[in-house]
Amino acid sequence: MRNKGIEIDRRVLRDAAGTRGQLAIADTTDQGKNRPTKVAKLSQGELVRAELRDTQIVWLAEGRMTLTGYEQINDDAGQVVEFRQSWLVMLDSGPAIPEMGKRKVSPNT
């Protein structure tokens, strides 16, 4: 992982806390590029904490997934800067889904 182009030590990343929130991925139209794109949004309530554009799911297993795309931010001069990003997402398993009762089904004869 990099911060403004400078690689971050992996040991620092392991110790860093992630951001909890709701993840939504949807198709939308990129007005600047005039084309459809997928956008992942990480929200906490009404506040959107981060947006990942041109989102692709690279890997999904065992309650985790990796998304790639790019983030847009405004730099100190107010110019839009795009950074390629990968997000490691750990899915909250939430409460267990109650097991449904079993019932016998017989074929129509």
MOPAC internal coordinates of N, CA, C and O (Angstrom, degrees):
PM7 1SCF
backbone

  N    0.0000 0     0.00 0     0.00 0    0    0    0
  C    1.4410 1     0.00 0     0.00 0    1    0    0
  C    1.5245 1   108.43 1     0.00 0    2    1    0
  O    1.2310 1   121.29 1   -30.17 1    3    2    1
  N    1.3081 1   115.14 1   149.83 1    3    2    1
  C    1.4641 1   120.79 1  -178.49 1    5    3    2
  C    1.5215 1   110.62 1  -127.96 1    6    5    3
  O    1.2310 1   120.97 1   -28.30 1    7    6    5
  N    1.3150 1   115.75 1   151.70 1    7    6    5
  C    1.4561 1   122.74 1   173.33 1    9    7    6
  C    1.5170 1   107.22 1  -121.39 1   10    9    7
  O    1.2310 1   120.69 1   -69.39 1   11   10    9
  N    1.3407 1   116.29 1   110.61 1   11   10    9
  C    1.4679 1   122.58 1  -176.75 1   13   11   10
  C    1.5244 1   110.96 1    54.19 1   14   13   11
  O    1.2310 1   120.96 1  -140.21 1   15   14   13
  N    1.3414 1   115.76 1    39.79 1   15   14   13
  C    1.4536 1   121.14 1   175.68 1   17   15   14
  C    1.5144 1   115.29 1    88.99 1   18   17   15
  O    1.2310 1   119.78 1   173.27 1   19   18   17
  N    1.3345 1   118.02 1    -6.73 1   19   18   17
  C    1.4635 1   121.17 1  -179.06 1   21   19   18
  C    1.5219 1   108.63 1  -103.29 1   22   21   19
  O    1.2310 1   120.89 1   -52.18 1   23   22   21
  N    1.3570 1   115.91 1   127.82 1   23   22   21
  C    1.4619 1   120.48 1  -176.79 1   25   23   22
  C    1.5252 1   110.98 1   -66.04 1   26   25   23
  O    1.2310 1   121.09 1   -43.32 1   27   26   25
  N    1.3347 1   115.52 1   136.68 1   27   26   25
  C    1.4623 1   122.27 1   177.72 1   29   27   26
  C    1.5228 1   108.14 1   -96.30 1   30   29   27
  O    1.2310 1   120.58 1   -45.65 1   31   30   29
  N    1.3220 1   116.50 1   134.35 1   31   30   29
  C    1.4623 1   122.08 1   179.60 1   33   31   30
  C    1.5306 1   109.66 1   -58.10 1   34   33   31
  O    1.2310 1   120.29 1   -46.97 1   35   34   33
  N    1.3229 1   117.06 1   133.03 1   35   34   33
  C    1.4695 1   122.10 1  -177.41 1   37   35   34
  C    1.5288 1   112.23 1   -60.01 1   38   37   35
  O    1.2310 1   119.80 1   147.58 1   39   38   37
  N    1.3251 1   117.98 1   -32.42 1   39   38   37
  C    1.4670 1   120.17 1   178.77 1   41   39   38
  C    1.5170 1   110.46 1   -64.82 1   42   41   39
  O    1.2310 1   120.32 1   143.93 1   43   42   41
  N    1.3130 1   117.00 1   -36.07 1   43   42   41
  C    1.4650 1   121.00 1   177.69 1   45   43   42
  C    1.5228 1   109.45 1   -66.70 1   46   45   43
  O    1.2310 1   120.32 1   139.37 1   47   46   45
  N    1.3254 1   117.00 1   -40.63 1   47   46   45
  C    1.4607 1   120.98 1  -179.91 1   49   47   46
  C    1.5230 1   111.86 1   -63.77 1   50   49   47
  O    1.2310 1   120.31 1   139.54 1   51   50   49
  N    1.3243 1   117.02 1   -40.46 1   51   50   49
  C    1.4696 1   120.15 1  -179.85 1   53   51   50
  C    1.5153 1   111.17 1   -60.91 1   54   53   51
  O    1.2310 1   120.43 1   144.64 1   55   54   53
  N    1.3290 1   116.79 1   -35.36 1   55   54   53
  C    1.4596 1   121.10 1  -177.21 1   57   55   54
  C    1.5245 1   112.93 1   -85.01 1   58   57   55
  O    1.2310 1   120.24 1   167.66 1   59   58   57
  N    1.3189 1   117.14 1   -12.34 1   59   58   57
  C    1.4634 1   120.50 1  -177.02 1   61   59   58
  C    1.5268 1   110.31 1   -74.76 1   62   61   59
  O    1.2310 1   121.37 1   -40.21 1   63   62   61
  N    1.3120 1   114.98 1   139.79 1   63   62   61
  C    1.4649 1   119.97 1   176.81 1   65   63   62
  C    1.5215 1   109.06 1   -82.78 1   66   65   63
  O    1.2310 1   120.72 1   -37.94 1   67   66   65
  N    1.2976 1   116.23 1   142.06 1   67   66   65
  C    1.4561 1   120.98 1   177.92 1   69   67   66
  C    1.5215 1   110.96 1   -82.87 1   70   69   67
  O    1.2310 1   121.17 1     1.70 1   71   70   69
  N    1.2978 1   115.36 1  -178.30 1   71   70   69
  C    1.4615 1   121.80 1   178.02 1   73   71   70
  C    1.5170 1   108.46 1  -107.75 1   74   73   71
  O    1.2310 1   120.63 1   -58.15 1   75   74   73
  N    1.3232 1   116.40 1   121.85 1   75   74   73
  C    1.4599 1   120.39 1   177.49 1   77   75   74
  C    1.5193 1   108.78 1   -83.19 1   78   77   75
  O    1.2310 1   121.21 1   -32.03 1   79   78   77
  N    1.3276 1   115.29 1   147.97 1   79   78   77
  C    1.4522 1   119.13 1   177.29 1   81   79   78
  C    1.5139 1   111.26 1   170.82 1   82   81   79
  O    1.2310 1   121.49 1     8.39 1   83   82   81
  N    1.3064 1   114.75 1  -171.61 1   83   82   81
  C    1.4599 1   122.73 1   178.44 1   85   83   82
  C    1.5209 1   108.28 1   -98.88 1   86   85   83
  O    1.2310 1   120.57 1   -49.47 1   87   86   85
  N    1.3290 1   116.51 1   130.53 1   87   86   85
  C    1.4575 1   121.46 1   179.20 1   89   87   86
  C    1.5168 1   108.67 1  -105.88 1   90   89   87
  O    1.2310 1   120.84 1   -49.73 1   91   90   89
  N    1.3265 1   116.00 1   130.27 1   91   90   89
  C    1.4687 1   121.71 1   175.69 1   93   91   90
  C    1.5190 1   108.12 1  -131.45 1   94   93   91
  O    1.2310 1   120.64 1   -43.61 1   95   94   93
  N    1.3248 1   116.37 1   136.39 1   95   94   93
  C    1.4629 1   122.16 1   176.99 1   97   95   94
  C    1.5189 1   107.12 1  -121.88 1   98   97   95
  O    1.2310 1   120.62 1   -52.26 1   99   98   97
  N    1.3377 1   116.41 1   127.74 1   99   98   97
  C    1.4658 1   120.00 1  -176.98 1  101   99   98
  C    1.5236 1   110.55 1  -145.51 1  102  101   99
  O    1.2310 1   121.29 1   -25.91 1  103  102  101
  N    1.3259 1   115.14 1   154.09 1  103  102  101
  C    1.4632 1   121.20 1   172.22 1  105  103  102
  C    1.5200 1   108.13 1   -80.31 1  106  105  103
  O    1.2310 1   120.67 1   -42.39 1  107  106  105
  N    1.3243 1   116.32 1   137.61 1  107  106  105
  C    1.4581 1   121.57 1   178.51 1  109  107  106
  C    1.5197 1   108.41 1  -148.65 1  110  109  107
  O    1.2310 1   120.40 1    -8.25 1  111  110  109
  N    1.3162 1   116.84 1   171.75 1  111  110  109
  C    1.4591 1   121.09 1   176.48 1  113  111  110
  C    1.5168 1   108.84 1  -100.45 1  114  113  111
  O    1.2310 1   120.55 1   -55.81 1  115  114  113
  N    1.3277 1   116.54 1   124.19 1  115  114  113
  C    1.4590 1   122.11 1   176.06 1  117  115  114
  C    1.5197 1   107.06 1   -79.25 1  118  117  115
  O    1.2310 1   120.45 1   -72.38 1  119  118  117
  N    1.3221 1   116.74 1   107.62 1  119  118  117
  C    1.4629 1   120.93 1  -175.72 1  121  119  118
  C    1.5244 1   112.20 1   -64.46 1  122  121  119
  O    1.2310 1   120.08 1   144.52 1  123  122  121
  N    1.3313 1   117.45 1   -35.48 1  123  122  121
  C    1.4637 1   120.67 1  -179.09 1  125  123  122
  C    1.5143 1   112.97 1   -69.97 1  126  125  123
  O    1.2310 1   120.72 1   144.73 1  127  126  125
  N    1.3310 1   116.23 1   -35.27 1  127  126  125
  C    1.4654 1   120.36 1  -178.09 1  129  127  126
  C    1.5278 1   112.12 1  -102.45 1  130  129  127
  O    1.2310 1   120.72 1   174.53 1  131  130  129
  N    1.3454 1   116.23 1    -5.47 1  131  130  129
  C    1.4627 1   123.06 1   176.55 1  133  131  130
  C    1.5325 1   111.83 1    53.94 1  134  133  131
  O    1.2310 1   121.22 1  -128.30 1  135  134  133
  N    1.3497 1   115.26 1    51.70 1  135  134  133
  C    1.4633 1   119.83 1   178.40 1  137  135  134
  C    1.5298 1   108.86 1  -155.68 1  138  137  135
  O    1.2310 1   120.75 1   -21.47 1  139  138  137
  N    1.3398 1   116.17 1   158.53 1  139  138  137
  C    1.4677 1   118.29 1   177.20 1  141  139  138
  C    1.5289 1   111.07 1   -73.07 1  142  141  139
  O    1.2310 1   120.86 1   -31.32 1  143  142  141
  N    1.3181 1   115.96 1   148.68 1  143  142  141
  C    1.4604 1   121.55 1   179.38 1  145  143  142
  C    1.5234 1   109.52 1  -154.43 1  146  145  143
  O    1.2310 1   120.46 1   -20.37 1  147  146  145
  N    1.3157 1   116.73 1   159.63 1  147  146  145
  C    1.4621 1   122.07 1   173.59 1  149  147  146
  C    1.5235 1   107.85 1   -95.27 1  150  149  147
  O    1.2310 1   121.06 1   -42.74 1  151  150  149
  N    1.3284 1   115.57 1   137.26 1  151  150  149
  C    1.4576 1   121.03 1   178.68 1  153  151  150
  C    1.5268 1   108.68 1  -127.96 1  154  153  151
  O    1.2310 1   120.78 1   -50.84 1  155  154  153
  N    1.3311 1   116.12 1   129.16 1  155  154  153
  C    1.4641 1   122.09 1   173.72 1  157  155  154
  C    1.5241 1   107.08 1  -100.51 1  158  157  155
  O    1.2310 1   121.01 1   -48.14 1  159  158  157
  N    1.3324 1   115.67 1   131.86 1  159  158  157
  C    1.4653 1   120.49 1   178.79 1  161  159  158
  C    1.5166 1   109.01 1  -123.00 1  162  161  159
  O    1.2310 1   121.06 1   -50.36 1  163  162  161
  N    1.3269 1   115.57 1   129.64 1  163  162  161
  C    1.4548 1   121.90 1   174.34 1  165  163  162
  C    1.5198 1   106.98 1  -103.13 1  166  165  163
  O    1.2310 1   120.63 1   -63.53 1  167  166  165
  N    1.3299 1   116.40 1   116.47 1  167  166  165
  C    1.4651 1   121.52 1  -174.70 1  169  167  166
  C    1.5165 1   111.03 1  -121.13 1  170  169  167
  O    1.2310 1   121.96 1   -27.22 1  171  170  169
  N    1.3318 1   113.86 1   152.78 1  171  170  169
  C    1.4566 1   122.29 1   169.53 1  173  171  170
  C    1.5176 1   105.00 1  -126.93 1  174  173  171
  O    1.2310 1   120.86 1   -78.40 1  175  174  173
  N    1.3229 1   115.97 1   101.60 1  175  174  173
  C    1.4598 1   120.18 1  -173.16 1  177  175  174
  C    1.5198 1   109.31 1    65.60 1  178  177  175
  O    1.2310 1   120.15 1    51.32 1  179  178  177
  N    1.3171 1   117.31 1  -128.68 1  179  178  177
  C    1.4651 1   122.10 1   179.51 1  181  179  178
  C    1.5310 1   112.52 1   -84.32 1  182  181  179
  O    1.2310 1   120.17 1   167.68 1  183  182  181
  N    1.3300 1   117.27 1   -12.32 1  183  182  181
  C    1.4633 1   122.28 1  -175.88 1  185  183  182
  C    1.5291 1   110.98 1   -86.11 1  186  185  183
  O    1.2310 1   120.46 1   -58.89 1  187  186  185
  N    1.3416 1   116.73 1   121.11 1  187  186  185
  C    1.4666 1   121.36 1   174.92 1  189  187  186
  C    1.5235 1   107.06 1   -85.31 1  190  189  187
  O    1.2310 1   120.57 1   -65.47 1  191  190  189
  N    1.3454 1   116.51 1   114.53 1  191  190  189
  C    1.4639 1   121.68 1  -177.15 1  193  191  190
  C    1.5206 1   112.47 1   -81.23 1  194  193  191
  O    1.2310 1   120.33 1   145.11 1  195  194  193
  N    1.3472 1   116.97 1   -34.89 1  195  194  193
  C    1.4690 1   120.41 1  -178.44 1  197  195  194
  C    1.5201 1   109.11 1  -157.68 1  198  197  195
  O    1.2310 1   121.46 1   -28.85 1  199  198  197
  N    1.3362 1   114.82 1   151.15 1  199  198  197
  C    1.4618 1   122.32 1   176.92 1  201  199  198
  C    1.5145 1   108.86 1  -130.16 1  202  201  199
  O    1.2310 1   120.65 1   -46.67 1  203  202  201
  N    1.3185 1   116.36 1   133.33 1  203  202  201
  C    1.4565 1   122.50 1   178.23 1  205  203  202
  C    1.5230 1   107.44 1  -118.77 1  206  205  203
  O    1.2310 1   120.55 1   -64.30 1  207  206  205
  N    1.3312 1   116.55 1   115.70 1  207  206  205
  C    1.4705 1   121.75 1  -176.65 1  209  207  206
  C    1.5254 1   110.54 1   -95.07 1  210  209  207
  O    1.2310 1   121.03 1   -20.39 1  211  210  209
  N    1.3346 1   115.63 1   159.61 1  211  210  209
  C    1.4783 1   121.82 1  -175.64 1  213  211  210
  C    1.5252 1   110.00 1    52.30 1  214  213  211
  O    1.2310 1   121.00 1  -135.72 1  215  214  213
  N    1.3076 1   115.69 1    44.28 1  215  214  213
  C    1.4540 1   122.63 1  -174.53 1  217  215  214
  C    1.5221 1   112.17 1   -67.73 1  218  217  215
  O    1.2310 1   121.34 1   -44.82 1  219  218  217
  N    1.3158 1   115.05 1   135.18 1  219  218  217
  C    1.4625 1   121.99 1   172.83 1  221  219  218
  C    1.5231 1   108.05 1  -132.97 1  222  221  219
  O    1.2310 1   121.07 1   -42.31 1  223  222  221
  N    1.3292 1   115.57 1   137.69 1  223  222  221
  C    1.4626 1   120.14 1   173.94 1  225  223  222
  C    1.5218 1   106.83 1   -85.64 1  226  225  223
  O    1.2310 1   120.70 1   -63.14 1  227  226  225
  N    1.3261 1   116.26 1   116.86 1  227  226  225
  C    1.4569 1   121.85 1  -176.75 1  229  227  226
  C    1.5241 1   111.03 1   -91.06 1  230  229  227
  O    1.2310 1   120.57 1   143.43 1  231  230  229
  N    1.3223 1   116.52 1   -36.57 1  231  230  229
  C    1.4550 1   121.27 1  -173.25 1  233  231  230
  C    1.5206 1   108.79 1  -153.23 1  234  233  231
  O    1.2310 1   120.34 1   -38.12 1  235  234  233
  N    1.3393 1   116.95 1   141.88 1  235  234  233
  C    1.4613 1   122.56 1   177.88 1  237  235  234
  C    1.5199 1   108.47 1  -148.13 1  238  237  235
  O    1.2310 1   120.20 1   -59.60 1  239  238  237
  N    1.3305 1   117.22 1   120.40 1  239  238  237
  C    1.4645 1   122.16 1   177.97 1  241  239  238
  C    1.5221 1   109.21 1  -168.74 1  242  241  239
  O    1.2310 1   121.21 1   -32.12 1  243  242  241
  N    1.3235 1   115.28 1   147.88 1  243  242  241
  C    1.4620 1   122.55 1   171.36 1  245  243  242
  C    1.5229 1   113.62 1    50.15 1  246  245  243
  O    1.2310 1   120.09 1  -137.36 1  247  246  245
  N    1.3184 1   117.43 1    42.64 1  247  246  245
  C    1.4564 1   121.19 1   176.12 1  249  247  246
  C    1.5174 1   115.34 1    75.41 1  250  249  247
  O    1.2310 1   120.39 1  -165.71 1  251  250  249
  N    1.3344 1   116.86 1    14.29 1  251  250  249
  C    1.4624 1   120.76 1   177.47 1  253  251  250
  C    1.5200 1   108.85 1  -133.68 1  254  253  251
  O    1.2310 1   120.79 1   -24.88 1  255  254  253
  N    1.3304 1   116.09 1   155.12 1  255  254  253
  C    1.4579 1   120.11 1   174.72 1  257  255  254
  C    1.5161 1   109.68 1  -151.29 1  258  257  255
  O    1.2310 1   121.49 1   -22.78 1  259  258  257
  N    1.3243 1   114.76 1   157.22 1  259  258  257
  C    1.4570 1   121.40 1   176.27 1  261  259  258
  C    1.5169 1   108.06 1  -114.66 1  262  261  259
  O    1.2310 1   121.14 1   -51.68 1  263  262  261
  N    1.3246 1   115.43 1   128.32 1  263  262  261
  C    1.4611 1   122.60 1   175.20 1  265  263  262
  C    1.5201 1   108.11 1  -111.11 1  266  265  263
  O    1.2310 1   120.21 1   -35.66 1  267  266  265
  N    1.3237 1   117.20 1   144.34 1  267  266  265
  C    1.4625 1   120.78 1   172.78 1  269  267  266
  C    1.5172 1   108.61 1  -124.04 1  270  269  267
  O    1.2310 1   121.19 1   -20.27 1  271  270  269
  N    1.3131 1   115.32 1   159.73 1  271  270  269
  C    1.4576 1   122.14 1   179.69 1  273  271  270
  C    1.5169 1   108.44 1   164.45 1  274  273  271
  O    1.2310 1   120.88 1    27.61 1  275  274  273
  N    1.3308 1   115.93 1  -152.39 1  275  274  273
  C    1.4630 1   118.31 1   176.25 1  277  275  274
  C    1.5178 1   110.04 1  -138.79 1  278  277  275
  O    1.2310 1   121.57 1   -30.88 1  279  278  277
  N    1.3245 1   114.61 1   149.12 1  279  278  277
  C    1.4582 1   122.40 1   175.71 1  281  279  278
  C    1.5146 1   108.43 1  -106.26 1  282  281  279
  O    1.2310 1   120.63 1   -32.56 1  283  282  281
  N    1.3196 1   116.39 1   147.44 1  283  282  281
  C    1.4641 1   121.72 1   175.63 1  285  283  282
  C    1.5210 1   108.39 1  -112.54 1  286  285  283
  O    1.2310 1   120.83 1   -47.50 1  287  286  285
  N    1.3289 1   116.02 1   132.50 1  287  286  285
  C    1.4629 1   120.77 1   173.68 1  289  287  286
  C    1.5199 1   108.11 1  -135.31 1  290  289  287
  O    1.2310 1   120.88 1   -17.80 1  291  290  289
  N    1.3130 1   115.91 1   162.20 1  291  290  289
  C    1.4602 1   121.10 1   172.80 1  293  291  290
  C    1.5198 1   107.61 1   -96.94 1  294  293  291
  O    1.2310 1   120.68 1   -51.51 1  295  294  293
  N    1.3424 1   116.30 1   128.49 1  295  294  293
  C    1.4626 1   119.39 1   178.96 1  297  295  294
  C    1.5255 1   109.54 1   -79.94 1  298  297  295
  O    1.2310 1   120.62 1     5.11 1  299  298  297
  N    1.3279 1   116.42 1  -174.89 1  299  298  297
  C    1.4674 1   121.11 1  -177.28 1  301  299  298
  C    1.5211 1   112.65 1   -61.60 1  302  301  299
  O    1.2310 1   120.40 1   153.28 1  303  302  301
  N    1.3375 1   116.85 1   -26.72 1  303  302  301
  C    1.4685 1   120.93 1   179.39 1  305  303  302
  C    1.5267 1   111.87 1   -87.28 1  306  305  303
  O    1.2310 1   120.45 1   179.20 1  307  306  305
  N    1.3433 1   116.74 1    -0.80 1  307  306  305
  C    1.4561 1   120.22 1   179.64 1  309  307  306
  C    1.5191 1   114.28 1    85.88 1  310  309  307
  O    1.2310 1   120.22 1  -173.81 1  311  310  309
  N    1.3253 1   117.18 1     6.19 1  311  310  309
  C    1.4581 1   120.73 1   178.82 1  313  311  310
  C    1.5244 1   109.84 1   -85.45 1  314  313  311
  O    1.2310 1   120.92 1   -34.35 1  315  314  313
  N    1.3344 1   115.85 1   145.65 1  315  314  313
  C    1.4595 1   120.89 1   177.84 1  317  315  314
  C    1.5239 1   109.06 1   -76.84 1  318  317  315
  O    1.2310 1   120.94 1   -53.44 1  319  318  317
  N    1.3341 1   115.81 1   126.56 1  319  318  317
  C    1.4593 1   122.41 1   179.32 1  321  319  318
  C    1.5268 1   107.34 1  -119.85 1  322  321  319
  O    1.2310 1   120.62 1   -44.56 1  323  322  321
  N    1.3381 1   116.42 1   135.44 1  323  322  321
  C    1.4583 1   121.25 1   179.57 1  325  323  322
  C    1.5265 1   109.73 1  -108.56 1  326  325  323
  O    1.2310 1   121.08 1   -47.13 1  327  326  325
  N    1.3351 1   115.54 1   132.87 1  327  326  325
  C    1.4594 1   122.16 1   178.53 1  329  327  326
  C    1.5140 1   109.01 1  -121.16 1  330  329  327
  O    1.2310 1   119.96 1   -52.29 1  331  330  329
  N    1.3473 1   117.68 1   127.71 1  331  330  329
  C    1.4654 1   121.12 1   172.19 1  333  331  330
  C    1.5248 1   106.97 1   -67.75 1  334  333  331
  O    1.2310 1   120.81 1   -43.60 1  335  334  333
  N    1.3157 1   116.06 1   136.40 1  335  334  333
  C    1.4597 1   120.58 1  -176.69 1  337  335  334
  C    1.5190 1   110.87 1  -137.94 1  338  337  335
  O    1.2310 1   121.17 1   -24.72 1  339  338  337
  N    1.3085 1   115.38 1   155.28 1  339  338  337
  C    1.4598 1   123.29 1   166.70 1  341  339  338
  C    1.5163 1   106.54 1  -126.18 1  342  341  339
  O    1.2310 1   120.62 1   -47.30 1  343  342  341
  N    1.3104 1   116.42 1   132.70 1  343  342  341
  C    1.4628 1   121.58 1   176.89 1  345  343  342
  C    1.5166 1   108.37 1  -110.23 1  346  345  343
  O    1.2310 1   120.36 1   -49.42 1  347  346  345
  N    1.3203 1   116.92 1   130.58 1  347  346  345
  C    1.4548 1   121.31 1   169.20 1  349  347  346
  C    1.5214 1   106.11 1   -95.17 1  350  349  347
  O    1.2310 1   120.83 1   -62.58 1  351  350  349
  N    1.3147 1   116.02 1   117.42 1  351  350  349
  C    1.4611 1   121.90 1  -176.11 1  353  351  350
  C    1.5237 1   108.50 1  -109.12 1  354  353  351
  O    1.2310 1   120.89 1   -53.73 1  355  354  353
  N    1.3228 1   115.90 1   126.27 1  355  354  353
  C    1.4602 1   120.90 1   174.34 1  357  355  354
  C    1.5189 1   107.01 1  -106.46 1  358  357  355
  O    1.2310 1   121.16 1   -61.57 1  359  358  357
  N    1.3160 1   115.39 1   118.43 1  359  358  357
  C    1.4547 1   121.02 1  -175.86 1  361  359  358
  C    1.5219 1   110.16 1   -80.31 1  362  361  359
  O    1.2310 1   121.11 1   -44.64 1  363  362  361
  N    1.3262 1   115.48 1   135.36 1  363  362  361
  C    1.4570 1   121.57 1   176.66 1  365  363  362
  C    1.5203 1   106.94 1   -79.42 1  366  365  363
  O    1.2310 1   120.73 1   -57.25 1  367  366  365
  N    1.3151 1   116.20 1   122.75 1  367  366  365
  C    1.4624 1   119.02 1  -177.09 1  369  367  366
  C    1.5179 1   111.89 1   -69.19 1  370  369  367
  O    1.2310 1   119.84 1   157.54 1  371  370  369
  N    1.3199 1   117.91 1   -22.46 1  371  370  369
  C    1.4570 1   120.97 1   178.52 1  373  371  370
  C    1.5163 1   111.55 1    64.76 1  374  373  371
  O    1.2310 1   120.94 1     8.80 1  375  374  373
  N    1.3310 1   115.81 1  -171.20 1  375  374  373
  C    1.4628 1   118.63 1   179.93 1  377  375  374
  C    1.5252 1   110.83 1   -68.64 1  378  377  375
  O    1.2310 1   121.18 1   -30.09 1  379  378  377
  N    1.3087 1   115.35 1   149.91 1  379  378  377
  C    1.4626 1   120.10 1   179.72 1  381  379  378
  C    1.5224 1   110.06 1   -65.82 1  382  381  379
  O    1.2310 1   121.10 1   -37.34 1  383  382  381
  N    1.3008 1   115.50 1   142.66 1  383  382  381
  C    1.4634 1   120.68 1   176.75 1  385  383  382
  C    1.5192 1   106.97 1   -81.08 1  386  385  383
  O    1.2310 1   120.54 1   -54.13 1  387  386  385
  N    1.3394 1   116.57 1   125.87 1  387  386  385
  C    1.4666 1   117.48 1  -178.54 1  389  387  386
  C    1.5234 1   110.81 1   -63.10 1  390  389  387
  O    1.2310 1   121.37 1   -38.42 1  391  390  389
  N    1.3125 1   114.98 1   141.58 1  391  390  389
  C    1.4593 1   119.36 1  -179.53 1  393  391  390
  C    1.5193 1   108.73 1   -71.98 1  394  393  391
  O    1.2310 1   121.12 1   -45.71 1  395  394  393
  N    1.3102 1   115.47 1   134.29 1  395  394  393
  C    1.4581 1   120.03 1   179.82 1  397  395  394
  C    1.5250 1   109.15 1   -78.97 1  398  397  395
  O    1.2310 1   121.34 1   -34.24 1  399  398  397
  N    1.3071 1   115.04 1   145.76 1  399  398  397
  C    1.4537 1   119.86 1   177.15 1  401  399  398
  C    1.5211 1   111.21 1   -64.01 1  402  401  399
  O    1.2310 1   120.97 1   -30.63 1  403  402  401
  N    1.2947 1   115.74 1   149.37 1  403  402  401
  C    1.4598 1   120.19 1   179.84 1  405  403  402
  C    1.5203 1   108.64 1   -91.15 1  406  405  403
  O    1.2310 1   121.12 1   -31.30 1  407  406  405
  N    1.3060 1   115.46 1   148.70 1  407  406  405
  C    1.4570 1   119.28 1   176.04 1  409  407  406
  C    1.5115 1   108.97 1  -140.30 1  410  409  407
  O    1.2310 1   121.47 1   -27.07 1  411  410  409
  N    1.3008 1   114.79 1   152.93 1  411  410  409
  C    1.4561 1   120.39 1   179.77 1  413  411  410
  C    1.5143 1   109.29 1   -81.72 1  414  413  411
  O    1.2310 1   121.24 1   -45.78 1  415  414  413
  N    1.2983 1   115.23 1   134.22 1  415  414  413
  C    1.4577 1   120.62 1   176.64 1  417  415  414
  C    1.5167 1   106.97 1  -122.72 1  418  417  415
  O    1.2310 1   121.03 1   -54.61 1  419  418  417
  N    1.3184 1   115.63 1   125.39 1  419  418  417
  C    1.4633 1   118.35 1   178.32 1  421  419  418
  C    1.5199 1   109.14 1  -111.00 1  422  421  419
  O    1.2310 1   120.42 1   -34.78 1  423  422  421
  N    1.3203 1   116.79 1   145.22 1  423  422  421
  C    1.4640 1   119.83 1  -179.31 1  425  423  422
  C    1.5220 1   110.86 1   -68.09 1  426  425  423
  O    1.2310 1   121.37 1   -29.65 1  427  426  425
  N    1.3127 1   114.97 1   150.35 1  427  426  425
  C    1.4678 1   120.03 1   176.05 1  429  427  426
  C    1.5193 1   108.87 1   -68.29 1  430  429  427
  O    1.2310 1   120.84 1   -49.05 1  431  430  429
  N    1.3050 1   116.01 1   130.95 1  431  430  429
  C    1.4725 1   119.38 1   178.25 1  433  431  430
  C    1.4931 1   111.76 1  -121.24 1  434  433  431
  O    1.2310 1   120.10 1   180.00 1  435  434  433

